[in-house]
Amino acid sequence: MRDERMSEVDSMEERLTRALERKPKVDVPAGFAARVAGQVPVRRAFAVPAARYGLLAARIGMGVLLLALVVVAMRFPGRTMFGVALEWILCAELAGLAIWLGGMWKPVRS
């Protein structure tokens, strides 16, 4: 009795495996893609202004650096080592921003 059940299970498993491994037939009617594309609503083109937050932040940063350089020059007139180092660091940051902003300008060809 047990052997009969095992053979039934094995044959069922084989049939299931064959059914799962069989590739289904796919029939796509002619013009299907054109019909689907025709049902898609038309999108209107609209212009989005380019945001230039990085450019604005760099310009504000340059102003803050210039202000900080003036404050450091007034605060450390005795030319202490800390004042000189701070001035050099601020100048390097200002130069880096100026170079970066200078590289952003590309000639516009009409």
N, C-alpha and C positions, 0 to 999 in steps of 0.2 A: 504494500500500500504506500509506504513511504517512498519507494523508488518511482512509483507512478507520479506522485506529487512533484518529486524532484525533476522528473523529465518534463512535466507540464510547465514548471517554473523556468527550466532551462529553455524550452522552446518559446515560451512567452518572452523571455529576456532576449532571445535571438531575434524574434519578430520586432520587438521594441527597438532594439539596436539598429536593425535594418531600416525601420521606418524613420528613425532619427537621422541616420546617415544619408538618406535619400534626399537629393536636392529638389526643392519645389520648382515647378514651372512658373515662370513669371511672364505674363503677357501684358505689354504696355501698348495701348492703342495708338495708332498714328495720330499725330497732332496733339498729344496729351500735354506736352511741355508748352506748346503755344496756347492752349486753352487755360492752363494754370497761370501762365504769365499774363494773359489777358484779364484775369480776375484780380490781379494785384492792383491796389489803388495807386494812382500816380502821385509821386512825391513832388512837392514844389521845391525848387532850389531857392535857398536863401543864404545871404552872405552873413558870416559871423565875423565880427571885428576881432582882430588879433589882440590878445591881451599881452601887454608888455610889463608885467609885474616885476620881472627880473631887472629890466632896464631902469624902471623907476626906483627899485630898491638899491641898485648900484649907484645911481645918481644921489640918492639920499645918503648912502654910505660915504660917498666922496665928500659931501658937505659936512657930515659929522666928523670925518677924519680931518678935514681942514680946520674945523673949529677946535678939535682936540689938539692939533699941532700948535695952534695959537695959544691955547690954554697952557700947554706944556712949556712953550717958550716963555710965557709970562711967569709961570709958577716956579720954574727952575732956572733963574738967571745966572746962578753961580756955576753952571755947567757941571753938575754932579754926574756921577757915572750912571745913576738910575735915569736921570733926565735925558742924557745923551742916548742911552739904549732905547728908551721909550720913543724918542724922536725918530730914531732910525727904524724902529718897528712900524710906527705910524706912516713914515715915508714909504717904506716898502709896501705896505698895504695899499696906500694911495696909488703908487706906481702900478701895482698889480691890477687894481680896478681900472686905471686909465688904459693900460694895455689891453685888458679884456674888452672894455667898451670900444676901444679903437679897432679891434678886430671884428666887432659886430657890424660895423658900417661897410656895406658892400655897395658898389656902384650899381645904380638901377639903369638898365638898358631899355630904351624905348623902342 
